[in-house]
Amino acid sequence: MTRPVMRLLPYRFEQDVAAAPLYEAVCVCGDSEDCGEESGQWLTPHPVEVWMRAHRGDTGHRRFRRAFVDYADVSH
């Protein structure tokens, strides 16, 4: 009787440097529900930080959900 042989192939997950990452923030502060204002998507974090400071100054809101999105290249 023969047994099947299984080989595990190692996978590598690397950031795809050909695609630019995206940064954004959403205000999750508010009295009865989240504010929901969004910074929009940017190619660097600086405009998002500028938007958060301005939003804090305008509204007093202090809590934001930040997101960084990149692209992955998977190979083995």
C-alpha contacts under 8 A as a table, 3 or more apart, distances in Angstrom:
res1	aa1	res2	aa2	distance
9	L	76	H	6.57
10	P	76	H	5.66
11	Y	74	V	6.66
11	Y	75	S	5.56
11	Y	76	H	4.39
12	R	73	D	7.95
12	R	74	V	5.62
12	R	75	S	5.29
12	R	76	H	5.85
13	F	72	A	6.29
13	F	73	D	5.83
13	F	74	V	4.77
13	F	75	S	6.82
14	E	72	A	5.51
14	E	73	D	5.27
14	E	74	V	6.57
15	Q	70	D	6.96
15	Q	71	Y	5.85
15	Q	72	A	4.58
15	Q	73	D	6.06
16	D	19	A	5.87
16	D	70	D	7.61
16	D	71	Y	5.34
16	D	72	A	5.02
16	D	73	D	5.36
17	V	20	A	6.83
17	V	71	Y	7.99
19	A	70	D	7.57
19	A	71	Y	6.51
20	A	43	L	6.71
20	A	70	D	6.99
20	A	71	Y	7.90
21	P	43	L	6.21
21	P	44	T	7.97
21	P	68	F	7.01
21	P	69	V	5.51
21	P	70	D	4.38
21	P	71	Y	7.01
22	L	41	Q	6.02
22	L	42	W	5.54
22	L	43	L	5.03
22	L	44	T	7.00
22	L	68	F	5.78
22	L	69	V	5.13
22	L	70	D	6.53
23	Y	41	Q	5.56
23	Y	42	W	5.21
23	Y	43	L	6.22
23	Y	44	T	6.29
23	Y	45	P	5.67
23	Y	48	V	7.01
23	Y	66	R	7.52
23	Y	67	A	5.77
23	Y	68	F	4.76
23	Y	69	V	6.53
24	E	38	E	7.51
24	E	39	S	5.81
24	E	40	G	5.76
24	E	41	Q	4.90
24	E	42	W	6.43
24	E	45	P	7.58
24	E	48	V	5.93
24	E	66	R	5.86
24	E	67	A	5.38
24	E	68	F	6.81
25	A	38	E	5.89
25	A	39	S	5.39
25	A	40	G	7.27
25	A	48	V	6.48
25	A	52	M	7.66
25	A	64	F	6.22
25	A	65	R	5.47
25	A	66	R	4.28
25	A	67	A	6.11
26	V	36	G	5.91
26	V	37	E	5.71
26	V	38	E	4.47
26	V	39	S	6.41
26	V	64	F	5.44
26	V	65	R	5.22
26	V	66	R	6.57
27	C	34	D	6.94
27	C	35	C	5.69
27	C	36	G	5.21
27	C	37	E	5.40
27	C	38	E	6.51
27	C	61	H	7.40
27	C	62	R	7.97
27	C	63	R	6.13
27	C	64	F	4.41
27	C	65	R	6.40
28	V	34	D	4.63
28	V	35	C	5.73
28	V	36	G	6.04
28	V	63	R	5.67
28	V	64	F	5.23
28	V	65	R	6.45
29	C	33	E	7.46
29	C	34	D	5.05
29	C	35	C	5.62
29	C	36	G	7.97
29	C	61	H	5.63
29	C	62	R	6.63
29	C	63	R	5.28
29	C	64	F	7.03
30	G	33	E	5.44
30	G	34	D	4.87
30	G	35	C	5.21
30	G	61	H	6.99
31	D	34	D	7.48
39	S	48	V	5.93
39	S	51	W	6.07
39	S	52	M	7.50
40	G	48	V	7.81
42	W	45	P	6.94
42	W	47	P	6.87
42	W	48	V	7.11
44	T	47	P	6.85
44	T	48	V	7.82
45	P	48	V	5.34
45	P	49	E	6.37
46	H	49	E	5.13
46	H	50	V	6.23
47	P	50	V	4.98
47	P	51	W	6.12
48	V	51	W	5.06
48	V	52	M	6.21
49	E	52	M	5.04
49	E	53	R	6.22
50	V	53	R	5.25
50	V	54	A	6.25
51	W	54	A	5.11
51	W	55	H	6.00
52	M	55	H	5.05
52	M	56	R	6.02
52	M	64	F	7.79
53	R	56	R	5.10
53	R	57	G	6.17
54	A	57	G	5.00
54	A	58	D	6.15
55	H	58	D	5.07
55	H	59	T	5.90
55	H	60	G	7.36
55	H	61	H	7.02
56	R	59	T	5.34
56	R	60	G	4.60
56	R	61	H	4.95
56	R	62	R	5.99
57	G	60	G	5.71
57	G	61	H	7.97
